[in-house]
Amino acid sequence: MVLDRHMKSPFRKPCADYNRAAFAASIERFRRLHPGAPLILDSCCGVGESSVALARAFPDHYVIGVDQSASRLQRGRRGQRDGRAWPDNLDLVRADLVDYWRLLLDAGIHLARHYLLYPNPWPKIGHLRRRWHGHPVFPAVIALGGVLECRSNWSIYIAEHCLAVEQLSGREALAEPYLADLPITPFERKYRDSGHCLFRAVVDLA
Ligand SMILES: C[S@@+](CC[C@H](N)C(=O)[O-])C[C@H]1O[C@@H](n2cnc3c(N)ncnc32)[C@H](O)[C@@H]1O
C-alpha cells in the first residue's frame, strides 16, 4: 500500500538550497576531474571508509560518498591513516540524500553502482516510512539504476528492501547471508566482531 502510493504520486518536497549547492559543487568536481567515468554512489557513507575501499577497488570509476553528518565525514578524512594516499577518484559530500538522489535524477545522471551499507534500520513498526524502501524518495533510488547493493544486520530490512525493489523495478531481488571477512565499514566491523549475522541484496537495475 505504501509503495503503491509512492509509485502513483511523485514526491515533490522542494530541495534545500544547501543540498543544491553541495550537489552542484560535487558534480562540477566529477566532470572536471574525471569526465565520463562511470559513477559509484556510496549512500549513507558515514565516515567514508567504504567509499575509500570502493575507490581503490574500482580505480577507473569515480566514487561519491554522501552522508548528512559533517562530523562523521570530517572524522573519516582525518582518520585515513593507513599511510596510503587518498584516492583521487573519490569525493565525500555532506548532503541529505532525500534531495541528493532526486537532484542526480533531475540532472539525468545514472549510476554504475550504488551502495547502501547498513542504513539506519528504524526497527519499530511505526517507523516503516523512515526506512529507505518505505520512504517516498525510494522510486528515485530505483530510477538511478546501476547495481544496487544493500547490506544490513537486520534480515527483515533486507527482505522488505527486496520486495520494494521488485515492485518498483520488476527485477528479481534476492536476500542472502553475507560473510564480511574483510569489513569495509565501521558498522560492518562492529557487527562481525559481535557475532551478528549479516545480510545483503544485490540487484542490477541497468
Ligand atoms: C548506521 S550509519 C552507517 C554508516 C556506514 N555506512 C557504516 O556502515 O559504517 C547510517 C548513516 O546514514 C546517514 N544518514 C541517515 N539519513 C541520511 C540522509 N537522509 N542523508 C544522508 N545521510 C543519512 C547517517 O548520518 C549515518 O552516518
The ligand as an SDF file (V2000), in Angstrom:
LIG
                    3D

 27 29  0  0  0  0  0  0  0  0999 V2000
   24.1340    3.2450   10.6630 C   0  0  0  0  0  0  0  0  0  0  0  0
   25.1020    4.5010    9.8910 S   0  0  0  0  0  0  0  0  0  0  0  0
   26.0490    3.5600    8.6960 C   0  0  0  0  0  0  0  0  0  0  0  0
   27.2530    4.2750    8.2120 C   0  0  0  0  0  0  0  0  0  0  0  0
   28.1920    3.4670    7.3080 C   0  0  0  0  0  0  0  0  0  0  0  0
   27.5490    3.0940    6.0700 N   0  0  0  0  0  0  0  0  0  0  0  0
   28.6870    2.2380    8.0210 C   0  0  0  0  0  0  0  0  0  0  0  0
   28.2640    1.1350    7.6660 O   0  0  0  0  0  0  0  0  0  0  0  0
   29.5170    2.3800    8.9230 O   0  0  0  0  0  0  0  0  0  0  0  0
   23.8860    5.3070    8.8890 C   0  0  0  0  0  0  0  0  0  0  0  0
   24.4040    6.5940    8.2560 C   0  0  0  0  0  0  0  0  0  0  0  0
   23.3510    7.1310    7.4450 O   0  0  0  0  0  0  0  0  0  0  0  0
   23.4420    8.5390    7.4920 C   0  0  0  0  0  0  0  0  0  0  0  0
   22.1450    9.0890    7.0580 N   0  0  0  0  0  0  0  0  0  0  0  0
   20.9220    8.8440    7.5880 C   0  0  0  0  0  0  0  0  0  0  0  0
   19.9680    9.5300    6.9520 N   0  0  0  0  0  0  0  0  0  0  0  0
   20.5910   10.2390    5.9700 C   0  0  0  0  0  0  0  0  0  0  0  0
   20.1460   11.1550    4.9830 C   0  0  0  0  0  0  0  0  0  0  0  0
   18.8630   11.4960    4.8790 N   0  0  0  0  0  0  0  0  0  0  0  0
   21.0570   11.6920    4.1500 N   0  0  0  0  0  0  0  0  0  0  0  0
   22.3830   11.3710    4.2670 C   0  0  0  0  0  0  0  0  0  0  0  0
   22.8650   10.5160    5.1900 N   0  0  0  0  0  0  0  0  0  0  0  0
   21.9870    9.9540    6.0340 C   0  0  0  0  0  0  0  0  0  0  0  0
   23.7870    8.8300    8.9410 C   0  0  0  0  0  0  0  0  0  0  0  0
   24.3660   10.1200    9.1120 O   0  0  0  0  0  0  0  0  0  0  0  0
   24.7720    7.6910    9.2380 C   0  0  0  0  0  0  0  0  0  0  0  0
   26.1170    8.0920    9.0100 O   0  0  0  0  0  0  0  0  0  0  0  0
  1  2  1  0
  2  3  1  0
  2 10  1  0
  3  4  1  0
  4  5  1  0
  5  6  1  0
  5  7  1  0
  7  8  2  0
  7  9  1  0
 10 11  1  0
 11 12  1  0
 11 26  1  0
 12 13  1  0
 13 14  1  0
 13 24  1  0
 14 15  1  0
 14 23  1  0
 15 16  2  0
 16 17  1  0
 17 18  1  0
 17 23  2  0
 18 19  1  0
 18 20  2  0
 20 21  1  0
 21 22  2  0
 22 23  1  0
 24 25  1  0
 24 26  1  0
 26 27  1  0
M  CHG  2   2   1   9  -1
M  END
$$$$
